[in-house]
Amino acid sequence: MARKQGISPNQKVVLVLLATLLVVQAIGLYLGSKLVALPEIQPTTDAAYGVGIFLYIMVATAVVLVVIRFKKKLLKVFELLSIFISTEVFFEVLLLGFVPEGTGAAAALVLALIVTLSRALWRNMLTQNVAILLSIIGVGALLGASLGFLPALILLGLLAVYDVLAVFQTKHMVTMAKEIVKQKLAFTMAIPTKGHVFQLGGGDLVMPLVFSVAVLREFGLVAAASTVIGSIAVLMAFFAWLVDRPGKAYPALPPITIGAILGWAAAVLLL
């Protein structure tokens, strides 16, 4: 009788990454639903706003590349600053409705400071992954609640095209990724195996959340859930193809984008 083959280490990593994406989306949609309910947060529906955010990201990317070229040590400062700001957003939204407003803001600052200091003192994979996940959920939920569907769609599409060009043409995304991995910065989600450490960029996690929260506001929870399912399904197929090709950089945002849009379209057409 033939022995059943178990799941390979690389396949286990894929399952962990997919589960991580699902958790990020689920918690992010929960936080996004709280933000959407706030009357003071009104979404920007102008399509140009999506283009504007894209251009802002391009400027930020250029700054990071300059820092990598001339002052690499500053990257750790940027990392800690971004962790503090992003996790403060996460905790403040998480605490909404559970504690008095003033108390929640103060508690969020303290918790964000704890996460940031933990990352500064213990630079290991655990603090890296905790910091990046909390940051992504907070920022993704807030940005998604602040954008209308059209600018969110435009932003997602532009970044997907940019991801392909940045990895395969200019290859500056590979340069950035190598430095991030080298310094073990909390800008990627890292899952180790015996022979390789799989990395999933922060943008690959945050952008589908931004889009699903924008869908949640305009089309409801079922459409948002369908968007999540679509992105995970296509990403699963992409990882199944990628799992036997470790060591080479591939852009994950394009398949995530395709899946998210297909999931949204299916919900809109069928409901």
Buried (B, 14 or more C-beta within 10 A) or exposed (E): EEEEEEEEBBBBBBBBBBEBBBEBBBBBBEBBBBBBEEEEEEBBEEBEBBBBBBEEBBEEBEEBBEBBEEEEEBBBEBBBEBBBBBBBBBBBBBBBEEEEEEEBBBBBBEBBEEBBBBBBEEBEBEBBBBBBBBBBBBBBBBBBBBBBBBBBBBBBBBBBBBBBEBBEEEEBBBBBBEBBBEBBBBBBBBBEEEEEBBBBBBBBBBBBBBBBBBBBBBBEEEBBBBBBBBBBBBBBEBBEEBBEEEEEBBBBBBBBBBBBBBBBBBBEEEE
